[in-house]
């Protein structure tokens, strides 16, 4: 029982603290008054600092310290009284009179008489062996004042010997390391270990998230066993991972210096601390050394409804491609997070038909109890006319930055009810899978709602024979990324239904390579090589993608290479292009491919000279020290020249983390009859179909169908306008980080980082029988805004900094195919338009009187547009296509 490592460590620590003679902490003399000067300052700025100086303020005072009582049996058990006087408040950095918000003010005029009286009231701290065991003040005092006193009292806590210890102070319960040298002790606090009453949240994605670096060091100078000076500095720096120059910091400094000593009050008589404290003032209470929560009150702030009225023009559909839309979206979220359910419902009910979908995005993204209650009361899932709003709610749930169990339970409850649209029923289940994944990432896999939802979707594929429902459950499992789903995907990879095969194989590709067992690999290889039955080309292509991305063996790669030349024409070309792209772009499988290609049986002219128009290509979209963005374009055609599968992917990578930012896949089948062509092997009986599937920020969305069946195809053919069909449109909260930082001084800094994206993704497919030409397009429009605020609010004074950046961009992917002859002409274009990019820095200070000062700086630039490079063969084809059109 007593041999555990923890007990041994604890015993050793205690023995090292008290075993030998000498003081464990600073000791005060009886009948002596220690007079100190004390300064605490807080500064906020961008991380690298700025020429005009930081925003912030400095509180200076005199502090009298004396011994009230000492335990007769232990000299290191002391009750100490502290009294603050002669308070001054100044700017943290030198300011001109015009820019000095405190010019002409006194500490009392800034604090107010009540807070000044509370601050100058004496308080006490009980020290035992240099550690704060209790902190005594008055419950009626304002929380900000008590916290300032706690910050000062925590400076008296010091251990005179080297060692690590867990101790309580104003910052919370933290691991602290002491290093003692001659006449000096350095205290380094590991701030990552601090446990406080404050709670926060952050985005689950590292690429879209926020990084924080913190340090806290206090240097004590000692003389005759007592503190001569204590100098503390604490820094917290927060940066957006995708752009680390968008960073803000808060610096807190404390300086306590002994000025002199004089005769002081005599030690009080008493048996214990509690009795002595009550004898001095019965209203004294042990209020705890850890900082208490401070409720910030916003005087003169607009209500949610007033805020909405001022922002609604920016959230009209026509403004969604401008940066003003996500900026207004983020501001609205902040306002909604402070609002009640009734206030939120008032905005939902008053919004116009055109702005209501954007309000639904903002309310759902707020992720408060009140906002979820408001949405559940506002939406009627039995109403087919409400499809757009219902889907926007569900997608916002899927993209939520910090979902809780209650959100998943709400979707579970909805799934058991009646629906006005089967599309919404599918979206509910698909998004449940995304919430399962996010909750499991946070360690919530055993929560009752998660267990219930997992049971539902794991049993789903085998619980129905309706094709659309099976697909729905498979897509939900694809979002969930549950290891338990791998056997299900392995089974459906060999199904007789092509749609099941494709979903199962693309899902397997998302899993960690370590989960790809031999059984899974054998199944995928059987599909590609058609060992048991014939599969559609797009299914075999998906199987090849899984093999090549799952740490393939030499034999697997050799067999893939040997298959080239024995495949349908266009698939030969696709596989050849895929292999060459992996080697050229140095993807993980490139080394084993190069090894296998040394065998002339696997790689020879006969195999590597196959003609066709299908292709696979990867490239860089952007490269920086913070994030690398890559794209890939895979296109597979049927032997008749009609598109079979088009797959565009965009990835973001940052510090070893990967984010699948976008995937837009267009699939078509059974269109050969339009041009009197012969279908490829295994595709003779396929129903005419074209559709589009999107995966956005790692979330699989409900696929969209362009047409299904020959009659639907013909009606669409004659009514085609060339206008693309919308796949995703709305506002997404991508970055969401919120925390309250309790500083060593007792002050509190609030950090809020949010990133909002306004996005519009659409796609279309046109076929001209007259010109024997087809065109597919994927259009992406977006505006992205990230804001980071760090604010220190003390009720009577506020200082803060906001760093932000914004951009507006568009990306179009167009494929033109002319199939009047073979090999047919294919031209792929991926264009990025010129786009603006701007960065902003705002610093602000204000007093409770309403007096304020704000400074702003901006930097703007235009980033030139470009056409992303594809292979040279494509460039040659495009020239022929446009020459023939001309």
BELCORJO-V299722 format. One record per residue. N is the residue number from 1. RES is the residue in three letters. PSI is psi as a letter, one per 30 degrees, with the letter a starting at -180 (NA if undefined). NEAR is the number of other C-alpha atoms within 10 Angstrom. Layout:
n->{N	N}
res->{RES	RES}
psi->{PSI	PSI}
near->{NEAR	NEAR}
//
This chain:
n->{1	2	3	4	5	6	7	8	9	10	11	12	13	14	15	16	17	18	19	20	21	22	23	24	25	26	27	28	29	30	31	32	33	34	35	36	37	38	39	40	41	42	43	44	45	46	47	48	49	50	51	52	53	54	55	56	57	58	59	60	61	62	63	64	65	66	67	68	69	70	71	72	73	74	75	76	77	78	79	80	81	82	83	84	85	86	87	88	89	90	91	92	93	94	95	96	97	98	99	100	101	102	103	104	105	106	107	108	109	110	111	112	113	114	115	116	117	118	119	120	121	122	123	124	125	126	127	128	129	130	131	132	133	134	135	136	137	138	139	140	141	142	143	144	145	146	147	148	149	150	151	152	153	154	155	156	157	158	159	160	161	162	163	164	165	166	167	168	169	170	171	172	173	174	175	176	177	178	179	180	181	182	183	184	185	186	187	188	189	190	191	192	193	194	195	196	197	198	199	200	201	202	203	204	205	206	207	208	209	210	211	212	213	214	215	216	217	218	219	220	221	222	223	224	225	226	227	228	229	230	231	232	233	234	235	236	237	238	239	240	241	242	243	244	245	246	247	248	249	250	251	252	253	254	255	256	257	258	259	260	261	262	263	264	265	266	267	268	269	270	271	272	273	274	275	276	277	278	279	280	281	282	283	284	285	286	287	288	289	290	291	292	293	294	295	296	297	298	299	300	301	302	303	304	305	306	307	308	309	310	311	312	313	314	315	316	317	318	319	320	321	322	323	324	325	326	327	328	329	330	331	332	333	334	335	336	337	338	339	340	341	342	343	344	345	346	347	348	349	350	351	352	353	354	355	356	357	358	359	360	361	362	363	364	365	366	367	368	369	370	371	372	373	374	375	376	377	378	379	380	381	382	383	384	385	386	387	388	389	390	391	392	393	394	395	396	397	398	399	400	401	402	403	404	405	406	407	408	409	410	411	412	413	414	415	416	417	418	419	420	421	422	423	424	425	426	427	428	429	430	431	432	433	434	435	436	437	438	439	440	441	442	443	444	445	446	447	448	449	450	451	452	453	454	455	456	457	458	459	460	461	462	463	464	465	466	467	468	469	470	471	472	473	474	475	476	477	478	479	480	481	482	483	484	485	486	487	488	489	490	491	492	493	494	495	496	497	498	499	500	501	502	503	504	505	506	507	508	509	510	511	512	513	514	515	516	517	518	519	520	521	522	523	524	525	526	527	528	529	530	531	532	533	534	535	536	537	538	539	540	541	542	543	544	545	546	547	548	549	550	551	552	553	554	555	556	557	558	559	560	561	562	563	564	565	566	567	568	569	570	571	572	573	574	575	576	577	578	579	580	581	582	583	584	585	586	587	588	589	590	591	592	593	594	595	596	597	598	599	600	601	602	603	604	605	606	607	608	609	610	611	612	613	614	615	616	617	618	619	620	621	622	623	624	625	626	627	628	629	630	631	632	633	634	635	636	637	638	639	640	641	642	643	644	645	646	647	648	649	650	651	652	653	654	655	656	657	658	659	660	661	662	663	664	665	666	667	668	669	670	671	672	673	674	675	676	677	678	679	680	681	682	683	684	685	686	687	688	689	690	691	692	693	694	695	696	697	698	699	700	701	702	703	704	705	706	707	708	709	710	711	712	713	714	715	716	717	718	719	720	721	722	723	724	725	726	727	728	729	730	731	732	733	734	735	736	737	738	739	740	741	742	743	744	745	746	747	748	749	750	751	752	753	754	755	756	757	758	759	760	761	762	763	764	765	766	767	768	769	770	771	772	773	774	775	776	777	778	779	780	781	782	783	784	785	786	787	788	789	790	791	792	793	794	795	796	797	798	799	800	801	802	803	804	805	806	807	808	809	810	811	812	813	814	815	816	817	818	819	820	821	822	823	824	825	826	827	828	829	830	831	832	833	834	835	836	837	838	839	840	841	842	843	844	845	846	847	848	849	850	851	852	853	854	855	856	857	858	859	860	861	862	863	864	865	866	867	868	869	870	871	872	873	874	875	876	877	878	879	880	881	882	883	884	885	886}
res->{UNK	UNK	UNK	UNK	UNK	UNK	UNK	UNK	UNK	UNK	UNK	UNK	UNK	UNK	UNK	UNK	UNK	UNK	UNK	UNK	UNK	UNK	UNK	UNK	UNK	UNK	UNK	UNK	UNK	UNK	UNK	UNK	UNK	UNK	UNK	UNK	UNK	UNK	UNK	UNK	UNK	UNK	UNK	UNK	UNK	UNK	UNK	UNK	UNK	UNK	UNK	UNK	UNK	UNK	UNK	UNK	UNK	UNK	UNK	UNK	UNK	UNK	UNK	UNK	UNK	UNK	UNK	UNK	UNK	UNK	UNK	UNK	UNK	UNK	UNK	UNK	UNK	UNK	UNK	UNK	UNK	UNK	UNK	UNK	UNK	UNK	UNK	UNK	UNK	UNK	UNK	UNK	UNK	UNK	UNK	UNK	UNK	UNK	UNK	UNK	UNK	UNK	UNK	UNK	UNK	UNK	UNK	UNK	UNK	UNK	UNK	UNK	UNK	UNK	UNK	UNK	UNK	UNK	UNK	UNK	UNK	UNK	UNK	UNK	UNK	UNK	UNK	UNK	UNK	UNK	UNK	UNK	UNK	UNK	UNK	UNK	UNK	UNK	UNK	UNK	UNK	UNK	UNK	UNK	UNK	UNK	UNK	UNK	UNK	UNK	UNK	UNK	UNK	UNK	UNK	UNK	UNK	UNK	UNK	UNK	UNK	UNK	UNK	UNK	UNK	UNK	UNK	UNK	UNK	UNK	UNK	UNK	UNK	UNK	UNK	UNK	UNK	UNK	UNK	UNK	UNK	UNK	UNK	UNK	UNK	UNK	UNK	UNK	UNK	UNK	UNK	UNK	UNK	UNK	UNK	UNK	UNK	UNK	UNK	UNK	UNK	UNK	UNK	UNK	UNK	UNK	UNK	UNK	UNK	UNK	UNK	UNK	UNK	UNK	UNK	UNK	UNK	UNK	UNK	UNK	UNK	UNK	UNK	UNK	UNK	UNK	UNK	UNK	UNK	UNK	UNK	UNK	UNK	UNK	UNK	UNK	UNK	UNK	UNK	UNK	UNK	UNK	UNK	UNK	UNK	UNK	UNK	UNK	UNK	UNK	UNK	UNK	UNK	UNK	UNK	UNK	UNK	UNK	UNK	UNK	UNK	UNK	UNK	UNK	UNK	UNK	UNK	UNK	UNK	UNK	UNK	UNK	UNK	UNK	UNK	UNK	UNK	UNK	UNK	UNK	UNK	UNK	UNK	UNK	UNK	UNK	UNK	UNK	UNK	UNK	UNK	UNK	UNK	UNK	UNK	UNK	UNK	UNK	UNK	UNK	UNK	UNK	UNK	UNK	UNK	UNK	UNK	UNK	UNK	UNK	UNK	UNK	UNK	UNK	UNK	UNK	UNK	UNK	UNK	UNK	UNK	UNK	UNK	UNK	UNK	UNK	UNK	UNK	UNK	UNK	UNK	UNK	UNK	UNK	UNK	UNK	UNK	UNK	UNK	UNK	UNK	UNK	UNK	UNK	UNK	UNK	UNK	UNK	UNK	UNK	UNK	UNK	UNK	UNK	UNK	UNK	UNK	UNK	UNK	UNK	UNK	UNK	UNK	UNK	UNK	UNK	UNK	UNK	UNK	UNK	UNK	UNK	UNK	UNK	UNK	UNK	UNK	UNK	UNK	UNK	UNK	UNK	UNK	UNK	UNK	UNK	UNK	UNK	UNK	UNK	UNK	UNK	UNK	UNK	UNK	UNK	UNK	UNK	UNK	UNK	UNK	UNK	UNK	UNK	UNK	UNK	UNK	UNK	UNK	UNK	UNK	UNK	UNK	UNK	UNK	UNK	UNK	UNK	UNK	UNK	UNK	UNK	UNK	UNK	UNK	UNK	UNK	UNK	UNK	UNK	UNK	UNK	UNK	UNK	UNK	UNK	UNK	UNK	UNK	UNK	UNK	UNK	UNK	UNK	UNK	UNK	UNK	UNK	UNK	UNK	UNK	UNK	UNK	UNK	UNK	UNK	UNK	UNK	UNK	UNK	UNK	UNK	UNK	UNK	UNK	UNK	UNK	UNK	UNK	UNK	UNK	UNK	UNK	UNK	UNK	UNK	UNK	UNK	UNK	UNK	UNK	UNK	UNK	UNK	UNK	UNK	UNK	UNK	UNK	UNK	UNK	UNK	UNK	UNK	UNK	UNK	UNK	UNK	UNK	UNK	UNK	UNK	UNK	UNK	UNK	UNK	UNK	UNK	UNK	UNK	UNK	UNK	UNK	UNK	UNK	UNK	UNK	UNK	UNK	UNK	UNK	UNK	UNK	UNK	UNK	UNK	UNK	UNK	UNK	UNK	UNK	UNK	UNK	UNK	UNK	UNK	UNK	UNK	UNK	UNK	UNK	UNK	UNK	UNK	UNK	UNK	UNK	UNK	UNK	UNK	UNK	UNK	UNK	UNK	UNK	UNK	UNK	UNK	UNK	UNK	UNK	UNK	UNK	UNK	UNK	UNK	UNK	UNK	UNK	UNK	UNK	UNK	UNK	UNK	UNK	UNK	UNK	UNK	UNK	UNK	UNK	UNK	UNK	UNK	UNK	UNK	UNK	UNK	UNK	UNK	UNK	UNK	UNK	UNK	UNK	UNK	UNK	UNK	UNK	UNK	UNK	UNK	UNK	UNK	UNK	UNK	UNK	UNK	UNK	UNK	UNK	UNK	UNK	UNK	UNK	UNK	UNK	UNK	UNK	UNK	UNK	UNK	UNK	UNK	UNK	UNK	UNK	UNK	UNK	UNK	UNK	UNK	UNK	UNK	UNK	UNK	UNK	UNK	UNK	UNK	UNK	UNK	UNK	UNK	UNK	UNK	UNK	UNK	UNK	UNK	UNK	UNK	UNK	UNK	UNK	UNK	UNK	UNK	UNK	UNK	UNK	UNK	UNK	UNK	UNK	UNK	UNK	UNK	UNK	UNK	UNK	UNK	UNK	UNK	UNK	UNK	UNK	UNK	UNK	UNK	UNK	UNK	UNK	UNK	UNK	UNK	UNK	UNK	UNK	UNK	UNK	UNK	UNK	UNK	UNK	UNK	UNK	UNK	UNK	UNK	UNK	UNK	UNK	UNK	UNK	UNK	UNK	UNK	UNK	UNK	UNK	UNK	UNK	UNK	UNK	UNK	UNK	UNK	UNK	UNK	UNK	UNK	UNK	UNK	UNK	UNK	UNK	UNK	UNK	UNK	UNK	UNK	UNK	UNK	UNK	UNK	UNK	UNK	UNK	UNK	UNK	UNK	UNK	UNK	UNK	UNK	UNK	UNK	UNK	UNK	UNK	UNK	UNK	UNK	UNK	UNK	UNK	UNK	UNK	UNK	UNK	UNK	UNK	UNK	UNK	UNK	UNK	UNK	UNK	UNK	UNK	UNK	UNK	UNK	UNK	UNK	UNK	UNK	UNK	UNK	UNK	UNK	UNK	UNK	UNK	UNK	UNK	UNK	UNK	UNK	UNK	UNK	UNK	UNK	UNK	UNK	UNK	UNK	UNK	UNK	UNK	UNK	UNK	UNK	UNK	UNK	UNK	UNK	UNK	UNK	UNK	UNK	UNK	UNK	UNK	UNK	UNK	UNK	UNK	UNK	UNK	UNK	UNK	UNK	UNK	UNK	UNK	UNK	UNK	UNK	UNK	UNK	UNK	UNK	UNK	UNK	UNK	UNK	UNK	UNK	UNK	UNK	UNK	UNK	UNK	UNK	UNK	UNK	UNK	UNK	UNK	UNK	UNK	UNK	UNK	UNK	UNK	UNK	UNK	UNK	UNK	UNK	UNK	UNK	UNK	UNK	UNK	UNK	UNK	UNK	UNK	UNK	UNK	UNK	UNK	UNK	UNK	UNK	UNK	UNK	UNK	UNK	UNK	UNK	UNK	UNK}
psi->{e	g	g	l	e	e	e	e	e	e	e	e	e	e	e	f	e	g	e	l	l	l	k	f	a	k	k	k	k	l	h	k	j	k	k	l	k	k	k	k	l	k	k	k	l	l	e	g	l	l	e	f	l	l	l	a	l	k	k	k	l	k	k	k	k	l	k	e	k	k	k	f	f	j	f	g	j	k	k	k	k	k	k	k	l	h	k	k	k	l	k	f	l	k	l	l	e	e	g	j	f	g	k	g	l	l	e	e	f	e	e	l	e	e	e	e	e	e	e	g	k	l	l	l	k	j	k	k	h	g	k	j	f	l	k	k	a	k	e	f	k	k	e	e	e	e	e	e	e	e	e	e	e	f	f	f	j	k	k	f	l	k	l	k	l	k	l	k	a	f	f	a	j	l	k	k	k	k	j	k	a	j	g	k	k	k	j	k	k	j	f	f	f	k	k	l	f	k	l	a	l	l	k	f	k	e	e	f	a	k	k	k	k	k	k	j	k	k	j	k	k	k	k	h	g	l	j	e	l	k	j	k	k	k	k	k	k	k	k	k	e	f	j	f	f	i	k	l	l	k	k	k	k	k	k	j	k	k	e	l	l	l	k	a	l	l	k	l	k	l	e	l	e	e	e	e	e	e	f	e	j	f	f	k	k	j	g	k	f	k	k	l	k	k	j	k	k	j	k	g	k	l	l	e	e	e	e	e	e	f	f	e	e	f	g	k	e	f	f	f	g	l	f	f	e	f	e	e	e	e	e	e	e	e	e	e	f	g	l	l	e	e	e	e	e	e	e	e	f	f	k	l	e	f	f	e	e	e	e	e	e	e	e	e	f	e	h	l	e	e	e	e	e	e	e	e	e	e	k	j	f	f	j	f	f	g	e	e	e	e	e	e	e	e	e	e	e	e	g	k	e	i	l	l	e	e	e	e	e	e	e	e	e	e	f	f	a	l	k	f	k	f	e	e	e	e	e	e	e	e	f	e	e	e	e	e	e	e	e	e	e	g	g	g	f	g	k	e	e	e	e	e	e	e	e	e	f	e	f	e	e	g	f	l	g	k	e	e	e	e	e	e	e	e	e	e	e	e	e	f	g	k	e	f	f	e	e	e	e	e	e	f	f	g	l	f	j	e	e	e	e	e	e	e	e	f	e	e	f	f	l	k	e	f	f	i	l	e	e	e	e	e	e	e	e	e	e	e	g	h	f	f	l	k	l	l	e	f	e	e	e	e	e	e	e	e	e	f	g	h	i	k	l	e	e	e	e	e	e	e	e	f	f	k	f	g	l	l	e	f	e	e	e	e	e	e	e	e	e	e	e	e	e	e	g	h	l	e	f	e	e	e	e	e	e	e	f	f	j	f	e	e	j	l	e	e	e	g	g	k	l	l	f	l	l	k	k	l	l	k	e	k	k	l	f	e	k	k	k	l	l	k	j	k	k	k	l	l	f	f	g	k	k	e	k	k	j	k	k	k	l	k	k	k	h	f	k	k	k	j	e	k	k	j	k	k	k	k	l	g	g	e	f	e	g	h	l	k	l	l	k	f	g	e	g	k	k	k	k	k	l	k	k	k	k	k	h	g	k	k	l	k	l	k	k	e	l	k	l	e	e	e	e	e	e	e	e	f	g	k	f	f	k	l	k	k	e	k	k	a	k	k	j	e	k	j	k	k	l	k	j	j	l	f	f	f	l	k	k	k	k	j	k	k	k	k	k	k	k	j	k	l	l	l	k	k	k	j	e	e	f	h	k	l	k	k	k	j	k	k	k	l	k	k	k	k	k	k	k	j	k	j	j	g	e	f	k	k	k	l	k	k	k	l	l	l	l	k	l	k	k	k	j	k	k	k	k	j	h	f	l	k	k	l	k	k	k	k	k	j	k	k	l	k	l	k	k	k	k	k	k	k	k	k	k	l	l	f	f	f	k	l	k	k	k	k	k	l	k	k	l	k	j	k	l	l	k	k	k	a	l	e	e	e	e	e	e	e	e	e	e	e	e	e	e	NA}
near->{4	7	7	8	9	10	12	11	11	12	12	12	15	11	11	13	19	12	11	9	7	11	18	22	24	24	20	22	14	17	14	17	21	19	19	21	19	21	22	26	22	27	24	31	26	24	18	10	12	10	5	10	15	25	26	28	21	18	18	20	18	18	24	18	22	25	24	25	23	27	16	12	7	10	17	21	22	25	29	21	19	22	18	22	17	11	18	16	20	20	21	18	15	12	15	8	10	8	14	16	18	22	13	8	12	14	17	15	13	18	20	13	12	11	17	17	14	18	22	18	16	18	23	25	27	23	24	21	22	20	22	23	20	21	25	25	22	18	13	9	15	15	18	23	20	25	26	23	29	30	25	23	25	23	23	21	21	24	25	24	17	16	15	16	16	13	17	23	25	27	28	22	17	20	18	20	18	21	16	16	12	7	15	18	22	22	23	19	25	16	20	12	13	18	15	19	11	14	10	11	12	20	21	21	18	20	25	25	21	26	16	14	12	16	15	20	20	22	20	26	19	17	12	9	16	18	23	18	20	22	19	21	20	21	18	20	20	25	22	28	21	21	18	16	17	23	27	29	26	29	21	23	21	24	20	23	20	18	13	11	14	9	11	16	12	15	16	16	13	15	12	13	18	16	12	17	21	12	14	11	11	11	13	18	18	17	16	19	26	23	29	22	15	16	11	9	9	9	9	7	10	12	14	22	19	11	17	23	13	12	18	19	15	19	25	17	15	11	15	24	21	22	24	20	27	31	24	21	30	26	17	20	23	15	20	28	18	15	17	16	17	13	17	25	19	13	20	21	11	13	17	13	10	12	17	20	24	26	27	26	24	27	27	28	31	26	21	20	14	20	27	22	18	21	19	15	11	14	15	18	22	14	13	15	12	15	20	13	19	23	22	22	25	24	27	24	26	29	22	25	24	19	21	19	15	12	20	25	17	15	20	19	9	17	18	9	10	13	17	15	16	14	17	22	20	21	24	26	27	29	28	29	29	27	28	29	22	24	21	16	11	12	9	17	17	12	13	12	21	23	13	14	19	24	11	16	24	19	13	19	22	11	13	12	9	10	12	15	18	19	21	25	24	27	29	30	33	28	26	28	21	17	12	12	20	21	13	17	25	21	14	21	29	23	17	12	13	19	18	23	26	23	21	29	27	19	24	29	19	16	17	12	14	8	12	18	11	9	11	19	18	14	16	24	20	17	26	23	18	14	11	9	12	15	23	23	24	24	24	23	23	22	27	21	19	25	26	23	16	21	15	18	14	16	11	19	23	20	14	22	23	15	16	22	18	10	15	15	21	26	26	24	25	26	25	23	19	22	20	19	20	21	16	13	13	11	13	15	20	18	14	19	23	17	12	22	16	11	11	9	14	20	17	14	10	11	18	18	12	16	13	21	26	27	28	24	21	22	17	15	16	11	12	10	10	15	20	17	19	18	19	18	21	19	23	26	25	26	24	22	28	25	25	22	23	24	18	20	19	21	19	22	20	19	13	8	12	18	18	19	19	19	22	22	21	27	19	23	23	22	23	19	11	15	14	9	13	14	18	17	14	12	18	13	10	14	14	19	18	23	19	24	18	24	19	17	19	20	26	25	23	26	21	18	15	20	18	17	13	16	11	13	18	13	11	15	15	8	9	14	9	13	12	18	18	14	21	21	19	22	30	28	27	22	26	27	22	19	16	19	22	24	28	30	28	29	25	24	25	16	23	21	27	27	25	25	27	27	22	19	21	21	26	22	23	18	17	11	13	7	11	15	19	19	20	20	24	25	21	18	18	22	25	26	28	25	25	27	23	29	27	26	22	21	17	16	20	18	26	27	29	24	26	23	22	23	22	22	21	19	18	18	19	17	19	20	24	21	19	16	10	12	16	18	22	27	21	22	18	18	17	18	15	13	15	15	16	15	19	16	21	18	24	19	24	19	19	16	11	11	11	17	16	14	13	11	10	12	10	13	11	11	13	10	14	12	13	15	16	18	14	9	12	18	16	13	18	20	13	15	18	11	9	9	8	6}
//
